[in-house]
């Protein structure tokens, strides 16, 4: 299926959000929005990704 991740096209067969994130990011503390809607971390395992979805994934940064 074709999705957009942080503005870039990506092809994946993983539909489960939690599995998708684990396959791409070593940092588990991320904020996620799908099609502009925030997805709470408690919902990652219950959220499905669909063809054409636009995902924004942000990880916390430290600095000053």
C-alpha positions as CSV (number, residue, x, y, z in Angstrom):
1,X,0.0,0.0,0.0
2,X,1.2,3.5,-0.6
3,X,1.3,6.1,2.2
4,X,3.1,9.4,2.9
5,X,5.5,9.5,5.8
6,X,6.7,12.9,6.9
7,X,5.9,14.3,3.4
8,X,7.7,11.5,1.5
9,X,6.0,8.7,-0.4
10,X,6.5,5.2,1.1
11,X,5.3,1.8,0.2
12,X,4.5,-0.7,3.0
13,X,2.5,-3.8,3.6
14,X,2.3,-3.3,7.4
15,X,-1.2,-2.1,8.4
16,X,-0.8,-2.1,12.2
17,X,0.6,1.3,13.4
18,X,2.6,-0.1,16.3
19,X,4.3,-2.7,14.1
20,X,4.9,-0.1,11.4
21,X,6.6,2.3,13.9
22,X,8.7,-0.5,15.3
23,X,9.9,-1.4,11.9
24,X,11.2,2.1,11.1
25,X,12.1,3.8,14.3
26,X,14.4,2.7,17.1
27,X,13.1,5.4,19.4
28,X,9.7,4.3,20.8
29,X,8.8,7.7,22.1
30,X,7.2,9.4,19.1
31,X,4.2,11.5,18.5
32,X,2.0,10.4,15.5
33,X,-0.7,12.1,13.5
34,X,-2.6,10.3,10.7
35,X,-4.3,12.5,8.2
36,X,-3.8,15.5,10.6
37,X,-5.4,13.7,13.6
38,X,-3.2,13.0,16.7
39,X,-3.0,9.4,17.6
40,X,-2.5,8.8,21.4
41,X,0.3,6.3,22.2
42,X,-2.3,4.1,24.0
43,X,-4.0,3.7,20.6
44,X,-0.9,2.7,18.5
45,X,-1.7,-1.1,18.8
46,X,-5.3,-0.5,17.9
47,X,-4.8,1.8,14.9
48,X,-4.6,0.6,11.3
49,X,-2.9,2.3,8.4
50,X,-4.8,2.5,5.1
51,X,-3.9,3.2,1.5
52,X,-3.2,6.9,0.9
53,X,-2.9,7.8,4.6
54,X,-0.5,10.7,5.5
55,X,1.5,10.0,8.6
56,X,3.6,12.6,10.5
57,X,6.0,11.0,13.1
58,X,8.0,13.3,15.4
59,X,10.5,12.3,18.0
60,X,11.4,14.5,21.0
61,X,14.5,16.6,20.7
62,X,16.7,17.9,23.5
63,X,18.5,21.1,23.4
64,X,18.4,24.7,24.5
